[in-house]
Amino acid sequence: MQRKVSVKSVLEFCLGNICRSPIAEAVFRKLVTDAKVENKWRIDSAATSAYEIGSLPDYRGQTCMKKHGITMNHIARQVTKEDFQTFDYILCMDESNLRDLKRKSNQVKDCKAKIELLGTYDPQKQLIIEDPYYGNEKDFETVYEQCVRCCKSFLEKSH
């Protein structure tokens, strides 16, 4: 008799799904792969807005991730009603994302997702992960570092 593996799911979330959330998604994917628990997780990322649907992650984020040896394989998409019904966690980057998600989740029957700021898991207590879109490479590095801290802590607390 085969034992069924319990799968948890996390959706990383930001405004456009080209900067912060794909970085968080790739970081978390690497952490679960390194911990050899990738078969226990479903990981994705999405956006509030429709601005960037179909786009690749921002080239500065891709450059940052390559520097750290992390692969990014993501095409921007918008959050769906099904995401609220199928993901265990939706982790967003700032208060604006949180407000948008809570408003959308109120319109979904059977919302099972726990919606919270990814920064609530930061051991350094930096609650907000600022959007680096209008910034420079250093800002993307800051997002990466925050995502590593938060995702490590989230993974430790969630399994």
C-alpha atoms as a printed R data frame, in Angstrom:
    type eleno elety resid chain resno       x      y       z
1   ATOM     1    CA   MET     A     1   0.000  0.000   0.000
2   ATOM     2    CA   GLN     A     2   1.417  3.355  -1.048
3   ATOM     3    CA   ARG     A     3   1.432  6.153   1.498
4   ATOM     4    CA   LYS     A     4  -0.157  9.367   0.246
5   ATOM     5    CA   VAL     A     5   2.139 12.380   0.486
6   ATOM     6    CA   SER     A     6   0.458 15.412   2.003
7   ATOM     7    CA   VAL     A     7   1.047 18.392  -0.274
8   ATOM     8    CA   LYS     A     8   0.989 21.968   0.966
9   ATOM     9    CA   SER     A     9   0.676 24.885  -1.386
10  ATOM    10    CA   VAL     A    10   1.909 28.463  -1.389
11  ATOM    11    CA   LEU     A    11   1.209 31.296  -3.799
12  ATOM    12    CA   GLU     A    12   3.643 34.223  -3.637
13  ATOM    13    CA   PHE     A    13   1.917 37.465  -4.553
14  ATOM    14    CA   CYS     A    14   2.641 41.067  -5.632
15  ATOM    15    CA   LEU     A    15   1.219 43.794  -7.855
16  ATOM    16    CA   GLY     A    16   2.617 42.827 -11.274
17  ATOM    17    CA   ASN     A    17   4.155 39.371 -10.742
18  ATOM    18    CA   ILE     A    18   7.429 40.326 -12.439
19  ATOM    19    CA   CYS     A    19   9.641 41.471  -9.522
20  ATOM    20    CA   ARG     A    20   8.967 40.421  -5.941
21  ATOM    21    CA   SER     A    21   6.671 37.417  -6.212
22  ATOM    22    CA   PRO     A    22   8.662 35.523  -8.873
23  ATOM    23    CA   ILE     A    23  11.806 36.074  -6.750
24  ATOM    24    CA   ALA     A    24   9.985 34.719  -3.683
25  ATOM    25    CA   GLU     A    25   8.636 31.799  -5.725
26  ATOM    26    CA   ALA     A    26  12.105 30.881  -7.056
27  ATOM    27    CA   VAL     A    27  13.733 31.269  -3.625
28  ATOM    28    CA   PHE     A    28  11.107 29.063  -1.966
29  ATOM    29    CA   ARG     A    29  11.357 26.475  -4.753
30  ATOM    30    CA   LYS     A    30  15.148 26.299  -4.223
31  ATOM    31    CA   LEU     A    31  14.747 25.980  -0.444
32  ATOM    32    CA   VAL     A    32  12.282 23.074  -0.693
33  ATOM    33    CA   THR     A    33  14.448 21.397  -3.347
34  ATOM    34    CA   ASP     A    34  17.558 21.751  -1.161
35  ATOM    35    CA   ALA     A    35  15.583 20.343   1.794
36  ATOM    36    CA   LYS     A    36  14.429 17.461  -0.451
37  ATOM    37    CA   VAL     A    37  10.757 18.203   0.267
38  ATOM    38    CA   GLU     A    38   9.787 19.497  -3.190
39  ATOM    39    CA   ASN     A    39   7.296 16.629  -3.583
40  ATOM    40    CA   LYS     A    40   5.419 18.043  -0.567
41  ATOM    41    CA   TRP     A    41   4.888 21.525  -2.026
42  ATOM    42    CA   ARG     A    42   2.987 23.192  -4.852
43  ATOM    43    CA   ILE     A    43   4.524 26.630  -5.452
44  ATOM    44    CA   ASP     A    44   3.458 29.452  -7.761
45  ATOM    45    CA   SER     A    45   3.162 33.236  -7.894
46  ATOM    46    CA   ALA     A    46   0.589 35.685  -9.220
47  ATOM    47    CA   ALA     A    47  -0.429 39.347  -9.459
48  ATOM    48    CA   THR     A    48  -3.276 41.653  -8.527
49  ATOM    49    CA   SER     A    49  -3.051 43.596 -11.752
50  ATOM    50    CA   ALA     A    50  -3.349 42.516 -15.351
51  ATOM    51    CA   TYR     A    51  -0.534 44.856 -16.500
52  ATOM    52    CA   GLU     A    52   2.161 42.238 -16.942
53  ATOM    53    CA   ILE     A    53   0.218 39.050 -17.794
54  ATOM    54    CA   GLY     A    54   2.395 36.873 -20.044
55  ATOM    55    CA   SER     A    55   5.631 38.732 -19.221
56  ATOM    56    CA   LEU     A    56   8.869 37.205 -18.009
57  ATOM    57    CA   PRO     A    57  10.289 38.349 -14.657
58  ATOM    58    CA   ASP     A    58  12.073 41.718 -14.685
59  ATOM    59    CA   TYR     A    59  15.579 41.323 -16.156
60  ATOM    60    CA   ARG     A    60  17.144 42.849 -13.017
61  ATOM    61    CA   GLY     A    61  15.489 40.195 -10.873
62  ATOM    62    CA   GLN     A    62  16.660 37.491 -13.262
63  ATOM    63    CA   THR     A    63  20.211 38.865 -13.090
64  ATOM    64    CA   CYS     A    64  20.093 38.908  -9.289
65  ATOM    65    CA   MET     A    65  18.825 35.337  -9.126
66  ATOM    66    CA   LYS     A    66  21.437 34.060 -11.615
67  ATOM    67    CA   LYS     A    67  24.100 35.655  -9.416
68  ATOM    68    CA   HIS     A    68  22.817 33.485  -6.546
69  ATOM    69    CA   GLY     A    69  22.542 30.360  -8.704
70  ATOM    70    CA   ILE     A    70  18.741 30.275  -8.684
71  ATOM    71    CA   THR     A    71  16.665 29.539 -11.760
72  ATOM    72    CA   MET     A    72  13.506 31.522 -12.514
73  ATOM    73    CA   ASN     A    73  10.905 29.844 -14.708
74  ATOM    74    CA   HIS     A    74   7.813 31.974 -14.492
75  ATOM    75    CA   ILE     A    75   5.378 33.798 -16.748
76  ATOM    76    CA   ALA     A    76   3.352 36.542 -15.022
77  ATOM    77    CA   ARG     A    77  -0.293 35.754 -14.353
78  ATOM    78    CA   GLN     A    78  -3.188 37.284 -12.478
79  ATOM    79    CA   VAL     A    79  -4.679 35.691  -9.347
80  ATOM    80    CA   THR     A    80  -7.795 33.590  -9.972
81  ATOM    81    CA   LYS     A    81 -10.809 32.586  -7.898
82  ATOM    82    CA   GLU     A    82  -9.447 29.017  -7.915
83  ATOM    83    CA   ASP     A    83  -6.211 30.215  -6.286
84  ATOM    84    CA   PHE     A    84  -8.191 31.213  -3.183
85  ATOM    85    CA   GLN     A    85  -9.875 27.800  -3.155
86  ATOM    86    CA   THR     A    86  -6.820 25.622  -3.801
87  ATOM    87    CA   PHE     A    87  -3.781 27.256  -2.164
88  ATOM    88    CA   ASP     A    88  -3.129 26.830   1.551
89  ATOM    89    CA   TYR     A    89  -1.171 30.087   1.804
90  ATOM    90    CA   ILE     A    90  -1.107 33.283  -0.229
91  ATOM    91    CA   LEU     A    91   1.873 35.331   0.893
92  ATOM    92    CA   CYS     A    92   1.970 38.924  -0.311
93  ATOM    93    CA   MET     A    93   4.576 41.654  -0.211
94  ATOM    94    CA   ASP     A    94   2.870 44.801   1.127
95  ATOM    95    CA   GLU     A    95  -0.320 46.241   2.667
96  ATOM    96    CA   SER     A    96  -1.761 47.206  -0.698
97  ATOM    97    CA   ASN     A    97  -1.445 43.573  -1.888
98  ATOM    98    CA   LEU     A    98  -2.973 42.396   1.385
99  ATOM    99    CA   ARG     A    99  -5.996 44.732   1.036
100 ATOM   100    CA   ASP     A   100  -6.551 43.698  -2.589
101 ATOM   101    CA   LEU     A   101  -6.334 40.002  -1.736
102 ATOM   102    CA   LYS     A   102  -8.672 40.235   1.260
103 ATOM   103    CA   ARG     A   103 -11.215 42.135  -0.851
104 ATOM   104    CA   LYS     A   104 -11.017 39.538  -3.639
105 ATOM   105    CA   SER     A   105 -11.146 36.628  -1.181
106 ATOM   106    CA   ASN     A   106 -14.416 37.951   0.267
107 ATOM   107    CA   GLN     A   107 -15.993 37.367  -3.147
108 ATOM   108    CA   VAL     A   108 -14.915 33.717  -3.260
109 ATOM   109    CA   LYS     A   109 -16.967 30.889  -1.789
110 ATOM   110    CA   ASP     A   110 -14.870 28.261  -0.014
111 ATOM   111    CA   CYS     A   111 -11.750 30.419   0.315
112 ATOM   112    CA   LYS     A   112  -9.279 28.155   2.105
113 ATOM   113    CA   ALA     A   113  -6.120 30.231   1.636
114 ATOM   114    CA   LYS     A   114  -4.499 31.838   4.636
115 ATOM   115    CA   ILE     A   115  -3.626 35.323   3.351
116 ATOM   116    CA   GLU     A   116  -0.763 37.131   5.032
117 ATOM   117    CA   LEU     A   117   2.332 39.232   4.476
118 ATOM   118    CA   LEU     A   118   5.437 37.212   3.640
119 ATOM   119    CA   GLY     A   119   7.290 39.694   5.865
120 ATOM   120    CA   THR     A   120   5.495 38.368   8.960
121 ATOM   121    CA   TYR     A   121   8.002 35.491   8.767
122 ATOM   122    CA   ASP     A   122  11.065 37.786   8.669
123 ATOM   123    CA   PRO     A   123  13.313 37.147  11.687
124 ATOM   124    CA   GLN     A   124  14.566 40.737  11.212
125 ATOM   125    CA   LYS     A   125  10.953 41.990  11.473
126 ATOM   126    CA   GLN     A   126  10.938 43.852   8.140
127 ATOM   127    CA   LEU     A   127   7.247 43.437   7.461
128 ATOM   128    CA   ILE     A   128   7.113 45.044   4.003
129 ATOM   129    CA   ILE     A   129   9.020 43.893   0.940
130 ATOM   130    CA   GLU     A   130   9.236 47.079  -1.111
131 ATOM   131    CA   ASP     A   131   8.683 46.996  -4.871
132 ATOM   132    CA   PRO     A   132  12.098 47.377  -6.578
133 ATOM   133    CA   TYR     A   133  10.587 48.146 -10.012
134 ATOM   134    CA   TYR     A   134  11.573 51.830  -9.984
135 ATOM   135    CA   GLY     A   135  14.831 51.109  -8.175
136 ATOM   136    CA   ASN     A   136  18.160 49.581  -9.139
137 ATOM   137    CA   GLU     A   137  20.061 46.283  -8.822
138 ATOM   138    CA   LYS     A   138  20.703 46.942  -5.111
139 ATOM   139    CA   ASP     A   139  16.931 47.090  -4.515
140 ATOM   140    CA   PHE     A   140  16.492 43.694  -6.190
141 ATOM   141    CA   GLU     A   141  19.264 42.315  -3.978
142 ATOM   142    CA   THR     A   142  17.397 43.619  -0.912
143 ATOM   143    CA   VAL     A   143  14.205 41.875  -2.096
144 ATOM   144    CA   TYR     A   144  16.179 38.661  -2.626
145 ATOM   145    CA   GLU     A   145  17.699 38.817   0.878
146 ATOM   146    CA   GLN     A   146  14.308 39.482   2.485
147 ATOM   147    CA   CYS     A   147  12.715 36.625   0.522
148 ATOM   148    CA   VAL     A   148  15.458 34.219   1.617
149 ATOM   149    CA   ARG     A   149  14.962 35.101   5.302
150 ATOM   150    CA   CYS     A   150  11.164 35.015   5.109
151 ATOM   151    CA   CYS     A   151  10.893 31.860   3.006
152 ATOM   152    CA   LYS     A   152  13.340 29.957   5.255
153 ATOM   153    CA   SER     A   153  11.327 30.922   8.314
154 ATOM   154    CA   PHE     A   154   8.014 30.109   6.608
155 ATOM   155    CA   LEU     A   155   9.301 26.683   5.547
156 ATOM   156    CA   GLU     A   156  10.513 25.926   9.098
157 ATOM   157    CA   LYS     A   157   7.177 26.958  10.625
158 ATOM   158    CA   SER     A   158   4.971 25.204   8.083
159 ATOM   159    CA   HIS     A   159   6.330 21.646   8.149
